[in-house]
Amino acid sequence: MKINEVRELTTSELKDKLYSLKEQLFELRRKKAVGALERGEDVRDVRKDIARVNLVLREREIAENK
């Protein structure tokens, strides 16, 4: 997911996306612990997507307060 794609989403869509990404990260970590994770890069990619969503949410929060 690119940052431009994230910025196009509404705030409510971003919060839903953040929730689903956190669930996905939990499942990936569980698979990693069991040894069933095929691609270790997936954990990194999901963590970066979570960071992007949090960045845009924070930018919008700061913009509202100004």
PQR file with spaces between the fields and no chain letter, atoms N, CA, C, O and H, PARSE charges and radii, in Angstrom:
ATOM       1  N    MET     1       0.834   -1.162    0.000 -0.4000 1.5000
ATOM       2  CA   MET     1       0.000    0.000    0.000 -0.0000 2.0000
ATOM       3  C    MET     1       0.890    1.240    0.000  0.5500 1.7000
ATOM       4  O    MET     1       1.766    1.392    0.851 -0.5500 1.4000
ATOM       5  N    LYS     2       0.656    2.101   -0.945 -0.4000 1.5000
ATOM       6  CA   LYS     2       1.438    3.328   -1.072 -0.0000 2.0000
ATOM       7  C    LYS     2       0.815    4.441   -0.235  0.5500 1.7000
ATOM       8  O    LYS     2      -0.371    4.394    0.089 -0.5500 1.4000
ATOM       9  H    LYS     2      -0.056    1.978   -1.637  0.4000 1.0000
ATOM      10  N    ILE     3       1.613    5.430    0.109 -0.4000 1.5000
ATOM      11  CA   ILE     3       1.144    6.529    0.943 -0.0000 2.0000
ATOM      12  C    ILE     3       0.046    7.321    0.245  0.5500 1.7000
ATOM      13  O    ILE     3      -0.864    7.822    0.905 -0.5500 1.4000
ATOM      14  H    ILE     3       2.577    5.469   -0.155  0.4000 1.0000
ATOM      15  N    ASN     4       0.116    7.441   -1.081 -0.4000 1.5000
ATOM      16  CA   ASN     4      -0.925    8.151   -1.817 -0.0000 2.0000
ATOM      17  C    ASN     4      -2.260    7.433   -1.718  0.5500 1.7000
ATOM      18  O    ASN     4      -3.306    8.078   -1.644 -0.5500 1.4000
ATOM      19  H    ASN     4       0.855    7.033   -1.617  0.4000 1.0000
ATOM      20  N    GLU     5      -2.238    6.109   -1.715 -0.4000 1.5000
ATOM      21  CA   GLU     5      -3.463    5.331   -1.563 -0.0000 2.0000
ATOM      22  C    GLU     5      -4.052    5.536   -0.181  0.5500 1.7000
ATOM      23  O    GLU     5      -5.272    5.598   -0.023 -0.5500 1.4000
ATOM      24  H    GLU     5      -1.388    5.585   -1.775  0.4000 1.0000
ATOM      25  N    VAL     6      -3.198    5.641    0.812 -0.4000 1.5000
ATOM      26  CA   VAL     6      -3.656    5.827    2.186 -0.0000 2.0000
ATOM      27  C    VAL     6      -4.291    7.204    2.341  0.5500 1.7000
ATOM      28  O    VAL     6      -5.321    7.333    3.001 -0.5500 1.4000
ATOM      29  H    VAL     6      -2.207    5.591    0.684  0.4000 1.0000
ATOM      30  N    ARG     7      -3.702    8.220    1.753 -0.4000 1.5000
ATOM      31  CA   ARG     7      -4.210    9.587    1.883 -0.0000 2.0000
ATOM      32  C    ARG     7      -5.561    9.765    1.204  0.5500 1.7000
ATOM      33  O    ARG     7      -6.308   10.676    1.562 -0.5500 1.4000
ATOM      34  H    ARG     7      -2.865    8.115    1.216  0.4000 1.0000
ATOM      35  N    GLU     8      -5.893    8.926    0.239 -0.4000 1.5000
ATOM      36  CA   GLU     8      -7.169    9.031   -0.460 -0.0000 2.0000
ATOM      37  C    GLU     8      -8.332    8.492    0.377  0.5500 1.7000
ATOM      38  O    GLU     8      -9.487    8.803    0.087 -0.5500 1.4000
ATOM      39  H    GLU     8      -5.287    8.186   -0.052  0.4000 1.0000
ATOM      40  N    LEU     9      -8.051    7.694    1.405 -0.4000 1.5000
ATOM      41  CA   LEU     9      -9.099    7.111    2.230 -0.0000 2.0000
ATOM      42  C    LEU     9      -9.638    8.130    3.228  0.5500 1.7000
ATOM      43  O    LEU     9      -8.934    9.055    3.632 -0.5500 1.4000
ATOM      44  H    LEU     9      -7.113    7.441    1.641  0.4000 1.0000
ATOM      45  N    THR    10     -10.902    7.946    3.619 -0.4000 1.5000
ATOM      46  CA   THR    10     -11.485    8.813    4.640 -0.0000 2.0000
ATOM      47  C    THR    10     -10.979    8.378    6.010  0.5500 1.7000
ATOM      48  O    THR    10     -10.364    7.320    6.149 -0.5500 1.4000
ATOM      49  H    THR    10     -11.474    7.195    3.290  0.4000 1.0000
ATOM      50  N    THR    11     -11.239    9.191    7.006 -0.4000 1.5000
ATOM      51  CA   THR    11     -10.763    8.895    8.351 -0.0000 2.0000
ATOM      52  C    THR    11     -11.377    7.612    8.892  0.5500 1.7000
ATOM      53  O    THR    11     -10.686    6.810    9.519 -0.5500 1.4000
ATOM      54  H    THR    11     -11.738   10.050    6.893  0.4000 1.0000
ATOM      55  N    SER    12     -12.662    7.412    8.655 -0.4000 1.5000
ATOM      56  CA   SER    12     -13.305    6.185    9.135 -0.0000 2.0000
ATOM      57  C    SER    12     -12.765    4.959    8.407  0.5500 1.7000
ATOM      58  O    SER    12     -12.610    3.897    9.009 -0.5500 1.4000
ATOM      59  H    SER    12     -13.224    8.064    8.146  0.4000 1.0000
ATOM      60  N    GLU    13     -12.482    5.100    7.128 -0.4000 1.5000
ATOM      61  CA   GLU    13     -11.889    3.998    6.373 -0.0000 2.0000
ATOM      62  C    GLU    13     -10.483    3.688    6.884  0.5500 1.7000
ATOM      63  O    GLU    13     -10.070    2.529    6.930 -0.5500 1.4000
ATOM      64  H    GLU    13     -12.608    5.963    6.639  0.4000 1.0000
ATOM      65  N    LEU    14      -9.754    4.734    7.266 -0.4000 1.5000
ATOM      66  CA   LEU    14      -8.408    4.542    7.811 -0.0000 2.0000
ATOM      67  C    LEU    14      -8.446    3.792    9.131  0.5500 1.7000
ATOM      68  O    LEU    14      -7.616    2.917    9.377 -0.5500 1.4000
ATOM      69  H    LEU    14     -10.089    5.676    7.229  0.4000 1.0000
ATOM      70  N    LYS    15      -9.406    4.131    9.981 -0.4000 1.5000
ATOM      71  CA   LYS    15      -9.520    3.438   11.257 -0.0000 2.0000
ATOM      72  C    LYS    15      -9.883    1.974   11.056  0.5500 1.7000
ATOM      73  O    LYS    15      -9.374    1.104   11.763 -0.5500 1.4000
ATOM      74  H    LYS    15     -10.081    4.842    9.781  0.4000 1.0000
ATOM      75  N    ASP    16     -10.767    1.694   10.089 -0.4000 1.5000
ATOM      76  CA   ASP    16     -11.109    0.306    9.769 -0.0000 2.0000
ATOM      77  C    ASP    16      -9.902   -0.436    9.213  0.5500 1.7000
ATOM      78  O    ASP    16      -9.658   -1.592    9.560 -0.5500 1.4000
ATOM      79  H    ASP    16     -11.180    2.401    9.514  0.4000 1.0000
ATOM      80  N    LYS    17      -9.157    0.233    8.355 -0.4000 1.5000
ATOM      81  CA   LYS    17      -7.963   -0.359    7.762 -0.0000 2.0000
ATOM      82  C    LYS    17      -6.924   -0.655    8.833  0.5500 1.7000
ATOM      83  O    LYS    17      -6.276   -1.701    8.800 -0.5500 1.4000
ATOM      84  H    LYS    17      -9.355    1.171    8.074  0.4000 1.0000
ATOM      85  N    LEU    18      -6.761    0.258    9.779 -0.4000 1.5000
ATOM      86  CA   LEU    18      -5.811    0.072   10.866 -0.0000 2.0000
ATOM      87  C    LEU    18      -6.180   -1.155   11.701  0.5500 1.7000
ATOM      88  O    LEU    18      -5.315   -1.947   12.072 -0.5500 1.4000
ATOM      89  H    LEU    18      -7.287    1.108    9.806  0.4000 1.0000
ATOM      90  N    TYR    19      -7.463   -1.300   11.989 -0.4000 1.5000
ATOM      91  CA   TYR    19      -7.926   -2.455   12.760 -0.0000 2.0000
ATOM      92  C    TYR    19      -7.642   -3.757   12.019  0.5500 1.7000
ATOM      93  O    TYR    19      -7.160   -4.720   12.615 -0.5500 1.4000
ATOM      94  H    TYR    19      -8.166   -0.656   11.687  0.4000 1.0000
ATOM      95  N    SER    20      -7.938   -3.788   10.721 -0.4000 1.5000
ATOM      96  CA   SER    20      -7.711   -5.013    9.950 -0.0000 2.0000
ATOM      97  C    SER    20      -6.223   -5.318    9.809  0.5500 1.7000
ATOM      98  O    SER    20      -5.830   -6.484    9.807 -0.5500 1.4000
ATOM      99  H    SER    20      -8.330   -3.005   10.237  0.4000 1.0000
ATOM     100  N    LEU    21      -5.392   -4.283    9.691 -0.4000 1.5000
ATOM     101  CA   LEU    21      -3.946   -4.498    9.606 -0.0000 2.0000
ATOM     102  C    LEU    21      -3.394   -5.053   10.909  0.5500 1.7000
ATOM     103  O    LEU    21      -2.509   -5.909   10.896 -0.5500 1.4000
ATOM     104  H    LEU    21      -5.711   -3.336    9.692  0.4000 1.0000
ATOM     105  N    LYS    22      -3.911   -4.571   12.037 -0.4000 1.5000
ATOM     106  CA   LYS    22      -3.453   -5.085   13.332 -0.0000 2.0000
ATOM     107  C    LYS    22      -3.865   -6.544   13.508  0.5500 1.7000
ATOM     108  O    LYS    22      -3.108   -7.344   14.059 -0.5500 1.4000
ATOM     109  H    LYS    22      -4.630   -3.876   12.048  0.4000 1.0000
ATOM     110  N    GLU    23      -5.069   -6.889   13.038 -0.4000 1.5000
ATOM     111  CA   GLU    23      -5.490   -8.290   13.086 -0.0000 2.0000
ATOM     112  C    GLU    23      -4.585   -9.154   12.206  0.5500 1.7000
ATOM     113  O    GLU    23      -4.192  -10.256   12.590 -0.5500 1.4000
ATOM     114  H    GLU    23      -5.683   -6.239   12.590  0.4000 1.0000
ATOM     115  N    GLN    24      -4.265   -8.641   11.032 -0.4000 1.5000
ATOM     116  CA   GLN    24      -3.397   -9.366   10.108 -0.0000 2.0000
ATOM     117  C    GLN    24      -2.009   -9.557   10.717  0.5500 1.7000
ATOM     118  O    GLN    24      -1.418  -10.629   10.581 -0.5500 1.4000
ATOM     119  H    GLN    24      -4.583   -7.746   10.719  0.4000 1.0000
ATOM     120  N    LEU    25      -1.491   -8.542   11.378 -0.4000 1.5000
ATOM     121  CA   LEU    25      -0.185   -8.640   12.027 -0.0000 2.0000
ATOM     122  C    LEU    25      -0.210   -9.686   13.132  0.5500 1.7000
ATOM     123  O    LEU    25       0.746  -10.445   13.295 -0.5500 1.4000
ATOM     124  H    LEU    25      -1.971   -7.671   11.488  0.4000 1.0000
ATOM     125  N    PHE    26      -1.291   -9.728   13.884 -0.4000 1.5000
ATOM     126  CA   PHE    26      -1.430  -10.731   14.938 -0.0000 2.0000
ATOM     127  C    PHE    26      -1.378  -12.140   14.356  0.5500 1.7000
ATOM     128  O    PHE    26      -0.694  -13.016   14.885 -0.5500 1.4000
ATOM     129  H    PHE    26      -2.068   -9.112   13.752  0.4000 1.0000
ATOM     130  N    GLU    27      -2.107  -12.349   13.265 -0.4000 1.5000
ATOM     131  CA   GLU    27      -2.119  -13.667   12.626 -0.0000 2.0000
ATOM     132  C    GLU    27      -0.745  -14.043   12.081  0.5500 1.7000
ATOM     133  O    GLU    27      -0.332  -15.198   12.178 -0.5500 1.4000
ATOM     134  H    GLU    27      -2.663  -11.638   12.835  0.4000 1.0000
ATOM     135  N    LEU    28      -0.040  -13.076   11.511 -0.4000 1.5000
ATOM     136  CA   LEU    28       1.302  -13.349   10.990 -0.0000 2.0000
ATOM     137  C    LEU    28       2.267  -13.699   12.118  0.5500 1.7000
ATOM     138  O    LEU    28       3.093  -14.601   11.977 -0.5500 1.4000
ATOM     139  H    LEU    28      -0.375  -12.137   11.432  0.4000 1.0000
ATOM     140  N    ARG    29       2.161  -12.992   13.227 -0.4000 1.5000
ATOM     141  CA   ARG    29       3.037  -13.296   14.368 -0.0000 2.0000
ATOM     142  C    ARG    29       2.729  -14.677   14.930  0.5500 1.7000
ATOM     143  O    ARG    29       3.633  -15.406   15.339 -0.5500 1.4000
ATOM     144  H    ARG    29       1.490  -12.259   13.342  0.4000 1.0000
ATOM     145  N    ARG    30       1.454  -15.030   14.946 -0.4000 1.5000
ATOM     146  CA   ARG    30       1.068  -16.350   15.433 -0.0000 2.0000
ATOM     147  C    ARG    30       1.641  -17.433   14.528  0.5500 1.7000
ATOM     148  O    ARG    30       2.174  -18.433   15.008 -0.5500 1.4000
ATOM     149  H    ARG    30       0.720  -14.438   14.614  0.4000 1.0000
ATOM     150  N    LYS    31       1.529  -17.233   13.224 -0.4000 1.5000
ATOM     151  CA   LYS    31       2.080  -18.198   12.271 -0.0000 2.0000
ATOM     152  C    LYS    31       3.591  -18.309   12.416  0.5500 1.7000
ATOM     153  O    LYS    31       4.156  -19.398   12.308 -0.5500 1.4000
ATOM     154  H    LYS    31       1.096  -16.421   12.834  0.4000 1.0000
ATOM     155  N    LYS    32       4.241  -17.174   12.661 -0.4000 1.5000
ATOM     156  CA   LYS    32       5.691  -17.180   12.820 -0.0000 2.0000
ATOM     157  C    LYS    32       6.095  -17.988   14.050  0.5500 1.7000
ATOM     158  O    LYS    32       7.079  -18.727   14.016 -0.5500 1.4000
ATOM     159  H    LYS    32       3.782  -16.289   12.749  0.4000 1.0000
ATOM     160  N    ALA    33       5.340  -17.848   15.129 -0.4000 1.5000
ATOM     161  CA   ALA    33       5.649  -18.568   16.359 -0.0000 2.0000
ATOM     162  C    ALA    33       5.482  -20.074   16.176  0.5500 1.7000
ATOM     163  O    ALA    33       6.230  -20.864   16.752 -0.5500 1.4000
ATOM     164  H    ALA    33       4.540  -17.247   15.157  0.4000 1.0000
ATOM     165  N    VAL    34       4.506  -20.459   15.380 -0.4000 1.5000
ATOM     166  CA   VAL    34       4.243  -21.879   15.142 -0.0000 2.0000
ATOM     167  C    VAL    34       5.203  -22.449   14.107  0.5500 1.7000
ATOM     168  O    VAL    34       5.445  -23.656   14.064 -0.5500 1.4000
ATOM     169  H    VAL    34       3.899  -19.817   14.912  0.4000 1.0000
ATOM     170  N    GLY    35       5.744  -21.571   13.278 -0.4000 1.5000
ATOM     171  CA   GLY    35       6.658  -22.015   12.239 -0.0000 2.0000
ATOM     172  C    GLY    35       5.980  -22.216   10.901  0.5500 1.7000
ATOM     173  O    GLY    35       6.543  -22.845   10.005 -0.5500 1.4000
ATOM     174  H    GLY    35       5.547  -20.591   13.312  0.4000 1.0000
ATOM     175  N    ALA    36       4.765  -21.684   10.754 -0.4000 1.5000
ATOM     176  CA   ALA    36       4.007  -21.859    9.523 -0.0000 2.0000
ATOM     177  C    ALA    36       4.110  -20.658    8.588  0.5500 1.7000
ATOM     178  O    ALA    36       3.473  -20.641    7.535 -0.5500 1.4000
ATOM     179  H    ALA    36       4.307  -21.173   11.482  0.4000 1.0000
ATOM     180  N    LEU    37       4.893  -19.666    8.954 -0.4000 1.5000
ATOM     181  CA   LEU    37       5.010  -18.462    8.128 -0.0000 2.0000
ATOM     182  C    LEU    37       5.975  -18.733    6.980  0.5500 1.7000
ATOM     183  O    LEU    37       7.128  -19.112    7.187 -0.5500 1.4000
ATOM     184  H    LEU    37       5.411  -19.680    9.809  0.4000 1.0000
ATOM     185  N    GLU    38       5.473  -18.529    5.763 -0.4000 1.5000
ATOM     186  CA   GLU    38       6.298  -18.794    4.580 -0.0000 2.0000
ATOM     187  C    GLU    38       7.180  -17.608    4.223  0.5500 1.7000
ATOM     188  O    GLU    38       8.351  -17.772    3.883 -0.5500 1.4000
ATOM     189  H    GLU    38       4.537  -18.222    5.594  0.4000 1.0000
ATOM     190  N    ARG    39       6.610  -16.414    4.303 -0.4000 1.5000
ATOM     191  CA   ARG    39       7.358  -15.210    3.931 -0.0000 2.0000
ATOM     192  C    ARG    39       7.502  -14.304    5.135  0.5500 1.7000
ATOM     193  O    ARG    39       6.517  -13.739    5.612 -0.5500 1.4000
ATOM     194  H    ARG    39       5.658  -16.281    4.579  0.4000 1.0000
ATOM     195  N    GLY    40       8.706  -14.162    5.626 -0.4000 1.5000
ATOM     196  CA   GLY    40       8.956  -13.295    6.771 -0.0000 2.0000
ATOM     197  C    GLY    40       8.803  -11.829    6.444  0.5500 1.7000
ATOM     198  O    GLY    40       8.619  -11.009    7.344 -0.5500 1.4000
ATOM     199  H    GLY    40       9.506  -14.621    5.239  0.4000 1.0000
ATOM     200  N    GLU    41       8.874  -11.482    5.172 -0.4000 1.5000
ATOM     201  CA   GLU    41       8.744  -10.083    4.751 -0.0000 2.0000
ATOM     202  C    GLU    41       7.333   -9.561    4.966  0.5500 1.7000
ATOM     203  O    GLU    41       7.121   -8.351    5.051 -0.5500 1.4000
ATOM     204  H    GLU    41       9.023  -12.147    4.441  0.4000 1.0000
ATOM     205  N    ASP    42       6.361  -10.475    5.055 -0.4000 1.5000
ATOM     206  CA   ASP    42       4.974  -10.055    5.228 -0.0000 2.0000
ATOM     207  C    ASP    42       4.789   -9.291    6.529  0.5500 1.7000
ATOM     208  O    ASP    42       4.027   -8.325    6.577 -0.5500 1.4000
ATOM     209  H    ASP    42       6.533  -11.458    4.986  0.4000 1.0000
ATOM     210  N    VAL    43       5.475   -9.711    7.583 -0.4000 1.5000
ATOM     211  CA   VAL    43       5.378   -9.024    8.869 -0.0000 2.0000
ATOM     212  C    VAL    43       5.894   -7.602    8.723  0.5500 1.7000
ATOM     213  O    VAL    43       5.260   -6.661    9.202 -0.5500 1.4000
ATOM     214  H    VAL    43       6.093  -10.495    7.544  0.4000 1.0000
ATOM     215  N    ARG    44       7.015   -7.437    8.078 -0.4000 1.5000
ATOM     216  CA   ARG    44       7.596   -6.108    7.874 -0.0000 2.0000
ATOM     217  C    ARG    44       6.664   -5.222    7.041  0.5500 1.7000
ATOM     218  O    ARG    44       6.471   -4.048    7.357 -0.5500 1.4000
ATOM     219  H    ARG    44       7.529   -8.201    7.688  0.4000 1.0000
ATOM     220  N    ASP    45       6.092   -5.786    5.986 -0.4000 1.5000
ATOM     221  CA   ASP    45       5.208   -5.006    5.118 -0.0000 2.0000
ATOM     222  C    ASP    45       3.959   -4.532    5.856  0.5500 1.7000
ATOM     223  O    ASP    45       3.529   -3.392    5.681 -0.5500 1.4000
ATOM     224  H    ASP    45       6.249   -6.739    5.730  0.4000 1.0000
ATOM     225  N    VAL    46       3.384   -5.393    6.672 -0.4000 1.5000
ATOM     226  CA   VAL    46       2.193   -5.011    7.427 -0.0000 2.0000
ATOM     227  C    VAL    46       2.542   -3.944    8.460  0.5500 1.7000
ATOM     228  O    VAL    46       1.771   -3.006    8.660 -0.5500 1.4000
ATOM     229  H    VAL    46       3.734   -6.318    6.814  0.4000 1.0000
ATOM     230  N    ARG    47       3.688   -4.073    9.113 -0.4000 1.5000
ATOM     231  CA   ARG    47       4.109   -3.058   10.088 -0.0000 2.0000
ATOM     232  C    ARG    47       4.300   -1.699    9.415  0.5500 1.7000
ATOM     233  O    ARG    47       3.962   -0.668    9.997 -0.5500 1.4000
ATOM     234  H    ARG    47       4.314   -4.835    8.950  0.4000 1.0000
ATOM     235  N    LYS    48       4.833   -1.692    8.206 -0.4000 1.5000
ATOM     236  CA   LYS    48       5.013   -0.436    7.476 -0.0000 2.0000
ATOM     237  C    LYS    48       3.669    0.159    7.073  0.5500 1.7000
ATOM     238  O    LYS    48       3.493    1.377    7.114 -0.5500 1.4000
ATOM     239  H    LYS    48       5.108   -2.530    7.734  0.4000 1.0000
ATOM     240  N    ASP    49       2.718   -0.691    6.684 -0.4000 1.5000
ATOM     241  CA   ASP    49       1.387   -0.202    6.345 -0.0000 2.0000
ATOM     242  C    ASP    49       0.702    0.412    7.564  0.5500 1.7000
ATOM     243  O    ASP    49       0.030    1.438    7.455 -0.5500 1.4000
ATOM     244  H    ASP    49       2.861   -1.680    6.651  0.4000 1.0000
ATOM     245  N    ILE    50       0.875   -0.221    8.725 -0.4000 1.5000
ATOM     246  CA   ILE    50       0.310    0.325    9.958 -0.0000 2.0000
ATOM     247  C    ILE    50       0.920    1.697   10.240  0.5500 1.7000
ATOM     248  O    ILE    50       0.210    2.622   10.633 -0.5500 1.4000
ATOM     249  H    ILE    50       1.421   -1.055    8.814  0.4000 1.0000
ATOM     250  N    ALA    51       2.208    1.830   10.044 -0.4000 1.5000
ATOM     251  CA   ALA    51       2.890    3.114   10.268 -0.0000 2.0000
ATOM     252  C    ALA    51       2.370    4.177    9.306  0.5500 1.7000
ATOM     253  O    ALA    51       2.198    5.330    9.700 -0.5500 1.4000
ATOM     254  H    ALA    51       2.785    1.078    9.725  0.4000 1.0000
ATOM     255  N    ARG    52       2.123    3.812    8.073 -0.4000 1.5000
ATOM     256  CA   ARG    52       1.601    4.778    7.095 -0.0000 2.0000
ATOM     257  C    ARG    52       0.214    5.266    7.503  0.5500 1.7000
ATOM     258  O    ARG    52      -0.074    6.462    7.442 -0.5500 1.4000
ATOM     259  H    ARG    52       2.263    2.875    7.753  0.4000 1.0000
ATOM     260  N    VAL    53      -0.635    4.341    7.915 -0.4000 1.5000
ATOM     261  CA   VAL    53      -1.985    4.716    8.325 -0.0000 2.0000
ATOM     262  C    VAL    53      -1.929    5.615    9.559  0.5500 1.7000
ATOM     263  O    VAL    53      -2.632    6.623    9.621 -0.5500 1.4000
ATOM     264  H    VAL    53      -0.401    3.370    7.965  0.4000 1.0000
ATOM     265  N    ASN    54      -1.105    5.262   10.530 -0.4000 1.5000
ATOM     266  CA   ASN    54      -0.967    6.097   11.726 -0.0000 2.0000
ATOM     267  C    ASN    54      -0.443    7.487   11.386  0.5500 1.7000
ATOM     268  O    ASN    54      -0.868    8.472   11.989 -0.5500 1.4000
ATOM     269  H    ASN    54      -0.533    4.443   10.479  0.4000 1.0000
ATOM     270  N    LEU    55       0.476    7.576   10.427 -0.4000 1.5000
ATOM     271  CA   LEU    55       1.021    8.860    9.998 -0.0000 2.0000
ATOM     272  C    LEU    55      -0.071    9.755    9.440  0.5500 1.7000
ATOM     273  O    LEU    55      -0.162   10.928    9.803 -0.5500 1.4000
ATOM     274  H    LEU    55       0.821    6.776    9.938  0.4000 1.0000
ATOM     275  N    VAL    56      -0.893    9.214    8.565 -0.4000 1.5000
ATOM     276  CA   VAL    56      -1.946   10.017    7.944 -0.0000 2.0000
ATOM     277  C    VAL    56      -2.999   10.418    8.981  0.5500 1.7000
ATOM     278  O    VAL    56      -3.495   11.545    8.964 -0.5500 1.4000
ATOM     279  H    VAL    56      -0.819    8.261    8.270  0.4000 1.0000
ATOM     280  N    LEU    57      -3.336    9.495    9.877 -0.4000 1.5000
ATOM     281  CA   LEU    57      -4.294    9.843   10.934 -0.0000 2.0000
ATOM     282  C    LEU    57      -3.761   10.977   11.806  0.5500 1.7000
ATOM     283  O    LEU    57      -4.503   11.893   12.159 -0.5500 1.4000
ATOM     284  H    LEU    57      -2.933    8.580    9.891  0.4000 1.0000
ATOM     285  N    ARG    58      -2.498   10.916   12.146 -0.4000 1.5000
ATOM     286  CA   ARG    58      -1.884   11.963   12.972 -0.0000 2.0000
ATOM     287  C    ARG    58      -1.820   13.294   12.218  0.5500 1.7000
ATOM     288  O    ARG    58      -2.060   14.348   12.808 -0.5500 1.4000
ATOM     289  H    ARG    58      -1.895   10.172   11.859  0.4000 1.0000
ATOM     290  N    GLU    59      -1.501   13.256   10.923 -0.4000 1.5000
ATOM     291  CA   GLU    59      -1.473   14.481   10.113 -0.0000 2.0000
ATOM     292  C    GLU    59      -2.844   15.154   10.123  0.5500 1.7000
ATOM     293  O    GLU    59      -2.950   16.373   10.259 -0.5500 1.4000
ATOM     294  H    GLU    59      -1.306   12.400   10.444  0.4000 1.0000
ATOM     295  N    ARG    60      -3.887   14.344    9.977 -0.4000 1.5000
ATOM     296  CA   ARG    60      -5.243   14.899    9.965 -0.0000 2.0000
ATOM     297  C    ARG    60      -5.625   15.457   11.336  0.5500 1.7000
ATOM     298  O    ARG    60      -6.310   16.476   11.426 -0.5500 1.4000
ATOM     299  H    ARG    60      -3.800   13.354    9.866  0.4000 1.0000
ATOM     300  N    GLU    61      -5.187   14.798   12.387 -0.4000 1.5000
ATOM     301  CA   GLU    61      -5.480   15.269   13.743 -0.0000 2.0000
ATOM     302  C    GLU    61      -4.807   16.626   13.985  0.5500 1.7000
ATOM     303  O    GLU    61      -5.413   17.526   14.567 -0.5500 1.4000
ATOM     304  H    GLU    61      -4.630   13.971   12.315  0.4000 1.0000
ATOM     305  N    ILE    62      -3.582   16.768   13.546 -0.4000 1.5000
ATOM     306  CA   ILE    62      -2.856   18.033   13.712 -0.0000 2.0000
ATOM     307  C    ILE    62      -3.505   19.133   12.868  0.5500 1.7000
ATOM     308  O    ILE    62      -3.609   20.275   13.316 -0.5500 1.4000
ATOM     309  H    ILE    62      -3.089   16.038   13.072  0.4000 1.0000
ATOM     310  N    ALA    63      -3.935   18.799   11.665 -0.4000 1.5000
ATOM     311  CA   ALA    63      -4.557   19.776   10.790 -0.0000 2.0000
ATOM     312  C    ALA    63      -5.882   20.264   11.372  0.5500 1.7000
ATOM     313  O    ALA    63      -6.230   21.432   11.198 -0.5500 1.4000
ATOM     314  H    ALA    63      -3.850   17.871   11.302  0.4000 1.0000
ATOM     315  N    GLU    64      -6.623   19.402   12.054 -0.4000 1.5000
ATOM     316  CA   GLU    64      -7.889   19.804   12.662 -0.0000 2.0000
ATOM     317  C    GLU    64      -7.669   20.774   13.814  0.5500 1.7000
ATOM     318  O    GLU    64      -8.487   21.668   14.034 -0.5500 1.4000
ATOM     319  H    GLU    64      -6.340   18.453   12.194  0.4000 1.0000
ATOM     320  N    ASN    65      -6.581   20.610   14.545 -0.4000 1.5000
ATOM     321  CA   ASN    65      -6.320   21.448   15.707 -0.0000 2.0000
ATOM     322  C    ASN    65      -5.795   22.829   15.357  0.5500 1.7000
ATOM     323  O    ASN    65      -5.764   23.713   16.214 -0.5500 1.4000
ATOM     324  H    ASN    65      -5.917   19.885   14.365  0.4000 1.0000
ATOM     325  N    LYS    66      -5.386   23.027   14.130 -0.4000 1.5000
ATOM     326  CA   LYS    66      -4.866   24.345   13.723 -0.0000 2.0000
ATOM     327  C    LYS    66      -5.976   25.254   13.273  0.5500 1.7000
ATOM     328  O    LYS    66      -5.723   26.398   12.897 -0.5500 1.4000
ATOM     329  H    LYS    66      -5.411   22.310   13.434  0.4000 1.0000
